[in-house]
Amino acid sequence: MIHGNMTHYPSGRKKKYNAWKKTKRKVEFKPMQPQQTYRRETPHYPSLEPDISTGGVGNKIESPKYTGTLVKGISTMHKSNAVPIINEQEAKDHANMRR
């Protein structure tokens, strides 16, 4: 059983073909023609040669490290919040804190 209209789409737009026809269009076979490939010319950029005066290309930078004496340690407060400890009194205060 067919529901709906065979000449119009559900949106109301008219179909360009007759859906009631039982014969289908015959499509002609056309052999594929080889196409000419297009290749873009790209300029050649030579890579940079390592130089002794600059230390070469892509040297690893040292990660910064704390070398001072002010911070004694790191304390963890609420929800993994890292707080620097400067003196012994602060360390005792953080140890006595509760949630």
N, CA and C atoms as a LAMMPS dump frame, in Angstrom:
ITEM: TIMESTEP
0
ITEM: NUMBER OF ATOMS
297
ITEM: BOX BOUNDS ff ff ff
-5.0000000000000000e+02 5.0000000000000000e+02
-5.0000000000000000e+02 5.0000000000000000e+02
-5.0000000000000000e+02 5.0000000000000000e+02
ITEM: ATOMS id mol type element x y z
1 1 1 N 0.841 -1.168 0
2 1 2 C 0 0 0
3 1 3 C 0.896 1.245 0
4 2 1 N 0.577 2.188 -0.854
5 2 2 C 1.365 3.404 -0.978
6 2 3 C 0.645 4.529 -0.257
7 3 1 N 1.371 5.201 0.636
8 3 2 C 0.811 6.344 1.347
9 3 3 C 1.456 7.606 0.814
10 4 1 N 0.697 8.644 0.669
11 4 2 C 1.25 9.915 0.228
12 4 3 C 1.084 10.107 -1.266
13 5 1 N 1.687 11.135 -1.769
14 5 2 C 1.546 11.518 -3.149
15 5 3 C 2.796 11.1 -3.907
16 6 1 N 2.642 10.562 -5.128
17 6 2 C 3.787 10.11 -5.905
18 6 3 C 4.35 11.216 -6.794
19 7 1 N 3.661 12.344 -6.906
20 7 2 C 4.135 13.419 -7.77
21 7 3 C 4.757 14.567 -6.997
22 8 1 N 4.648 14.548 -5.669
23 8 2 C 5.202 15.617 -4.841
24 8 3 C 5.961 15.022 -3.666
25 9 1 N 6.96 15.749 -3.223
26 9 2 C 7.72 15.359 -2.036
27 9 3 C 6.919 15.703 -0.784
28 10 1 N 7.301 15.171 0.388
29 10 2 C 6.585 15.516 1.626
30 10 3 C 6.652 17.012 1.951
31 11 1 N 7.676 17.7 1.428
32 11 2 C 7.772 19.136 1.679
33 11 3 C 6.809 19.934 0.817
34 12 1 N 6.22 19.294 -0.202
35 12 2 C 5.285 19.985 -1.081
36 12 3 C 5.883 20.32 -2.429
37 13 1 N 7.181 20.149 -2.595
38 13 2 C 7.827 20.459 -3.867
39 13 3 C 7.51 19.373 -4.874
40 14 1 N 7.304 19.763 -6.146
41 14 2 C 6.934 18.806 -7.171
42 14 3 C 8.162 18.022 -7.629
43 15 1 N 8.001 16.708 -7.848
44 15 2 C 9.076 15.863 -8.326
45 15 3 C 9.282 16.09 -9.817
46 16 1 N 10.53 15.98 -10.262
47 16 2 C 10.835 16.191 -11.67
48 16 3 C 10.676 14.912 -12.477
49 17 1 N 10.376 13.825 -11.829
50 17 2 C 10.208 12.562 -12.529
51 17 3 C 8.839 11.988 -12.178
52 18 1 N 8.396 11.083 -13.007
53 18 2 C 7.117 10.433 -12.755
54 18 3 C 7.391 9.148 -11.986
55 19 1 N 6.988 9.109 -10.749
56 19 2 C 7.269 7.961 -9.905
57 19 3 C 6.406 6.761 -10.274
58 20 1 N 5.361 6.961 -11.086
59 20 2 C 4.475 5.857 -11.455
60 20 3 C 5.033 5.059 -12.625
61 21 1 N 6.015 5.594 -13.337
62 21 2 C 6.583 4.87 -14.483
63 21 3 C 7.314 3.635 -14.001
64 22 1 N 7.173 2.575 -14.756
65 22 2 C 7.873 1.352 -14.391
66 22 3 C 9.155 1.189 -15.181
67 23 1 N 9.255 1.895 -16.316
68 23 2 C 10.481 1.803 -17.095
69 23 3 C 11.49 2.801 -16.557
70 24 1 N 12.733 2.407 -16.534
71 24 2 C 13.779 3.267 -16.028
72 24 3 C 14.58 3.816 -17.198
73 25 1 N 15.193 4.948 -16.972
74 25 2 C 16.03 5.537 -18.007
75 25 3 C 17.236 4.652 -18.25
76 26 1 N 17.629 4.575 -19.507
77 26 2 C 18.828 3.815 -19.832
78 26 3 C 19.981 4.803 -19.915
79 27 1 N 21.042 4.512 -19.2
80 27 2 C 22.205 5.37 -19.174
81 27 3 C 23.232 4.797 -20.134
82 28 1 N 23.734 5.664 -21.005
83 28 2 C 24.733 5.217 -21.964
84 28 3 C 26.074 5.019 -21.271
85 29 1 N 26.789 3.993 -21.682
86 29 2 C 28.118 3.735 -21.148
87 29 3 C 29.113 4.604 -21.888
88 30 1 N 29.86 5.404 -21.159
89 30 2 C 30.899 6.234 -21.751
90 30 3 C 32.225 5.835 -21.119
91 31 1 N 33.181 5.392 -21.922
92 31 2 C 34.477 5.018 -21.327
93 31 3 C 35.168 6.251 -20.759
94 32 1 N 35.89 6.039 -19.685
95 32 2 C 36.544 7.146 -18.999
96 32 3 C 37.74 7.641 -19.814
97 33 1 N 37.804 8.941 -19.986
98 33 2 C 38.903 9.546 -20.711
99 33 3 C 40.015 9.898 -19.721
100 34 1 N 41.264 9.515 -19.998
101 34 2 C 42.342 9.89 -19.075
102 34 3 C 42.539 11.401 -19.085
103 35 1 N 42.659 11.974 -17.921
104 35 2 C 42.832 13.41 -17.795
105 35 3 C 44.304 13.73 -17.565
106 36 1 N 44.687 14.908 -18.006
107 36 2 C 46.062 15.333 -17.804
108 36 3 C 46.222 15.736 -16.345
109 37 1 N 47.221 15.176 -15.674
110 37 2 C 47.433 15.502 -14.27
111 37 3 C 48.109 16.858 -14.166
112 38 1 N 47.696 17.626 -13.187
113 38 2 C 48.264 18.944 -12.961
114 38 3 C 49.196 18.863 -11.772
115 39 1 N 50.409 19.289 -11.955
116 39 2 C 51.374 19.28 -10.869
117 39 3 C 51.914 20.695 -10.705
118 40 1 N 51.735 21.228 -9.527
119 40 2 C 52.16 22.584 -9.234
120 40 3 C 53.659 22.595 -8.971
121 41 1 N 54.328 23.613 -9.489
122 41 2 C 55.753 23.747 -9.234
123 41 3 C 55.956 24.44 -7.894
124 42 1 N 56.68 23.786 -7
125 42 2 C 56.937 24.367 -5.687
126 42 3 C 58.418 24.684 -5.575
127 43 1 N 58.742 25.835 -5.004
128 43 2 C 60.16 26.182 -4.88
129 43 3 C 60.835 25.309 -3.815
130 44 1 N 62.126 25.105 -3.979
131 44 2 C 62.898 24.312 -3.023
132 44 3 C 63.528 25.255 -1.999
133 45 1 N 63.227 25.015 -0.725
134 45 2 C 63.8 25.806 0.36
135 45 3 C 64.807 24.94 1.093
136 46 1 N 66.093 25.245 0.991
137 46 2 C 67.089 24.412 1.677
138 46 3 C 66.999 24.603 3.187
139 47 1 N 67.267 23.531 3.911
140 47 2 C 67.207 23.616 5.369
141 47 3 C 68.432 24.349 5.899
142 48 1 N 68.295 24.879 7.114
143 48 2 C 69.343 25.679 7.718
144 48 3 C 70.456 24.774 8.252
145 49 1 N 71.672 25.115 7.913
146 49 2 C 72.812 24.345 8.378
147 49 3 C 73.126 24.732 9.826
148 50 1 N 73.498 23.774 10.68
149 50 2 C 73.831 24.11 12.064
150 50 3 C 75.069 25.008 12.123
151 51 1 N 74.983 26.012 12.974
152 51 2 C 76.086 26.966 13.122
153 51 3 C 76.679 26.806 14.517
154 52 1 N 77.986 26.811 14.622
155 52 2 C 78.647 26.614 15.912
156 52 3 C 78.416 27.807 16.83
157 53 1 N 78.362 29.014 16.265
158 53 2 C 78.22 30.202 17.106
159 53 3 C 76.844 30.274 17.77
160 54 1 N 75.806 29.776 17.098
161 54 2 C 74.461 29.82 17.68
162 54 3 C 74.129 28.551 18.439
163 55 1 N 74.973 27.548 18.34
164 55 2 C 74.723 26.315 19.073
165 55 3 C 73.916 25.308 18.283
166 56 1 N 73.689 25.553 17.01
167 56 2 C 72.944 24.616 16.187
168 56 3 C 71.467 24.978 16.132
169 57 1 N 70.717 24.11 15.519
170 57 2 C 69.286 24.349 15.329
171 57 3 C 68.506 23.505 16.321
172 58 1 N 67.587 24.108 17.023
173 58 2 C 66.699 23.366 17.903
174 58 3 C 67.326 22.891 19.187
175 59 1 N 68.12 23.719 19.816
176 59 2 C 68.706 23.318 21.094
177 59 3 C 67.638 23.262 22.17
178 60 1 N 67.781 22.336 23.085
179 60 2 C 66.832 22.209 24.18
180 60 3 C 67.123 23.273 25.231
181 61 1 N 66.059 23.943 25.659
182 61 2 C 66.194 24.984 26.676
183 61 3 C 66.078 24.336 28.046
184 62 1 N 66.941 24.746 28.964
185 62 2 C 66.881 24.193 30.315
186 62 3 C 65.605 24.647 31.01
187 63 1 N 64.982 23.741 31.75
188 63 2 C 63.771 24.108 32.471
189 63 3 C 64.145 24.948 33.689
190 64 1 N 63.341 25.96 34.016
191 64 2 C 63.679 26.82 35.154
192 64 3 C 63.559 26.068 36.477
193 65 1 N 64.514 26.306 37.374
194 65 2 C 64.517 25.672 38.691
195 65 3 C 64.666 26.751 39.751
196 66 1 N 64.012 26.541 40.89
197 66 2 C 64.086 27.502 41.989
198 66 3 C 65.394 27.291 42.743
199 67 1 N 66.163 28.368 42.852
200 67 2 C 67.463 28.264 43.528
201 67 3 C 67.534 29.156 44.767
202 68 1 N 66.419 29.802 45.141
203 68 2 C 66.426 30.714 46.282
204 68 3 C 66.293 29.993 47.611
205 69 1 N 66.217 30.785 48.683
206 69 2 C 66.134 30.217 50.034
207 69 3 C 64.867 30.654 50.757
208 70 1 N 64.018 31.467 50.134
209 70 2 C 62.815 31.977 50.794
210 70 3 C 61.771 30.873 51.001
211 71 1 N 61.478 30.104 49.99
212 71 2 C 60.435 29.067 50.075
213 71 3 C 61.044 27.809 50.684
214 72 1 N 60.423 27.353 51.797
215 72 2 C 60.921 26.158 52.485
216 72 3 C 60.331 24.883 51.901
217 73 1 N 59.083 24.977 51.406
218 73 2 C 58.424 23.789 50.864
219 73 3 C 57.097 24.158 50.233
220 74 1 N 56.335 23.136 49.875
221 74 2 C 55.025 23.333 49.249
222 74 3 C 54 22.558 50.047
223 75 1 N 52.875 23.218 50.326
224 75 2 C 51.795 22.58 51.064
225 75 3 C 50.593 22.423 50.133
226 76 1 N 49.771 21.428 50.426
227 76 2 C 48.572 21.201 49.633
228 76 3 C 47.368 21.604 50.455
229 77 1 N 46.589 22.519 49.898
230 77 2 C 45.366 22.948 50.582
231 77 3 C 44.178 22.266 49.927
232 78 1 N 43.041 22.928 49.95
233 78 2 C 41.79 22.369 49.444
234 78 3 C 41.883 22.035 47.956
235 79 1 N 41.487 20.826 47.562
236 79 2 C 41.426 20.355 46.175
237 79 3 C 42.756 20.484 45.444
238 80 1 N 43.792 19.998 46.019
239 80 2 C 45.117 19.938 45.401
240 80 3 C 45.652 21.304 45.008
241 81 1 N 45.401 22.308 45.805
242 81 2 C 45.909 23.646 45.545
243 81 3 C 47.277 23.759 46.203
244 82 1 N 48.339 23.887 45.408
245 82 2 C 49.696 23.962 45.933
246 82 3 C 49.984 25.375 46.424
247 83 1 N 50.477 25.488 47.68
248 83 2 C 50.759 26.782 48.298
249 83 3 C 52.193 26.749 48.81
250 84 1 N 52.987 27.785 48.508
251 84 2 C 54.363 27.788 49.011
252 84 3 C 54.405 28.052 50.523
253 85 1 N 55.305 27.366 51.212
254 85 2 C 55.504 27.548 52.654
255 85 3 C 56.783 28.367 52.84
256 86 1 N 56.635 29.498 53.541
257 86 2 C 57.778 30.389 53.714
258 86 3 C 58.474 30.158 55.059
259 87 1 N 57.675 29.926 56.121
260 87 2 C 58.301 29.721 57.43
261 87 3 C 57.64 28.542 58.138
262 88 1 N 58.148 28.235 59.311
263 88 2 C 57.661 27.074 60.049
264 88 3 C 56.243 27.264 60.568
265 89 1 N 55.866 28.498 60.903
266 89 2 C 54.524 28.775 61.41
267 89 3 C 53.464 28.485 60.334
268 90 1 N 53.74 28.85 59.099
269 90 2 C 52.799 28.569 58.022
270 90 3 C 52.63 27.067 57.827
271 91 1 N 53.706 26.319 57.955
272 91 2 C 53.628 24.865 57.807
273 91 3 C 52.728 24.268 58.887
274 92 1 N 52.828 24.774 60.139
275 92 2 C 51.968 24.279 61.22
276 92 3 C 50.519 24.668 60.982
277 93 1 N 50.291 25.899 60.482
278 93 2 C 48.918 26.347 60.194
279 93 3 C 48.269 25.477 59.131
280 94 1 N 48.993 25.167 58.084
281 94 2 C 48.428 24.338 57.009
282 94 3 C 48.195 22.902 57.497
283 95 1 N 49.031 22.443 58.375
284 95 2 C 48.844 21.074 58.883
285 95 3 C 47.631 20.991 59.801
286 96 1 N 47.289 22.069 60.499
287 96 2 C 46.136 22.06 61.4
288 96 3 C 44.819 22.363 60.701
289 97 1 N 44.85 22.841 59.476
290 97 2 C 43.599 23.159 58.756
291 97 3 C 42.826 21.905 58.427
292 98 1 N 41.506 22.026 58.506
293 98 2 C 40.63 20.894 58.15
294 98 3 C 39.817 21.28 56.948
295 99 1 N 39.136 20.315 56.395
296 99 2 C 38.297 20.587 55.221
297 99 3 C 37.117 21.431 55.577
